Amino acid sequence: MYDYSILPEPSTSVFMACLKKPNHLSDDWLEKEQKQYSLEEHNYWDKLYKRQMDILPGLACDQFFEGLKLLDFDQGGVPDFNKTNEILDPLTGWSVVAVPELVPDHVFFYHLANKRFPAGNFIRSEEEEKYIELPDVFHDVFGHVPMLTDPNFARYMEEYGKAGWKALEYNRLKALSALYWYTVEFGLINTDKGMRIYGAGILSSAVESSYSLEAKSPNRIHLNVDRVMRTDYKHDDLQQSYFVIDDFDELFKLTQGRPFEQIYQKIGPAFQYAPPAVLEVDHVYHHGTQEYQQRGGKPSGATPV
Ligand SMILES: [Fe+2]
């Protein structure tokens, strides 16, 4: 068994992104306090917030809107993490903590396993917005934190963090990252009202919100964990495949106590399936045309259809 209360120490042979820790931080990468945002930055949050709230009704799942309401995120400006945590902790035991930027995988797993969600301690600028979706405070807090008010989703996130220890041991971080990508970041869910968004990467993106559910280009396939862990993904453009669940309890049960080593022993450290692949075993809701990517995707300025 692993001790999740202690920061794991990955061996040097593990495939990991190399990130340089700023000198003022300890090994857990936590900032002492949340950044004091300028009036301009708070206003920019409000602009992004309004943009998404104009788009998301009818697209995002109910749990997301309930989370926003519970957390009082409509008060204007970047939320104060202390106030957010006063509400979030009694609901699911989670808290949001400030980190400078992306943190290394083992640090990320350590915080998730201990119900801490690391959020970037900065907000993107208006110029950056045109080019990339950065994991800044808007993506991390608007996209991720409302979902952490849902007990089943929150249990999945904790379970995901704990699964990190085994992925480090077996040197299969790519496989576990793909699961996060296709669920927590870009996941869709079936509801009584139709398919809806729960992934934070979509919830915080103006273009992808409607594209993920309505465009004809991408595949929409029911989530199969073993398959998704073998599937590559786009990190700099709209996804070519989205994976759909029936409910968050399903997501939790698919991961809780799962002997992931059985998958890790069968697969190599690289991916087997390309992002647009449709397999015989897939339960397909929509077989995408991939027209957007065939026209060159984002670099060529193709229309997301
Ligand atoms: Fe994210």
Residues whose N, C-alpha, C, O or C-beta is under 5 A from the ligand:
A	BS01	LIG	A200
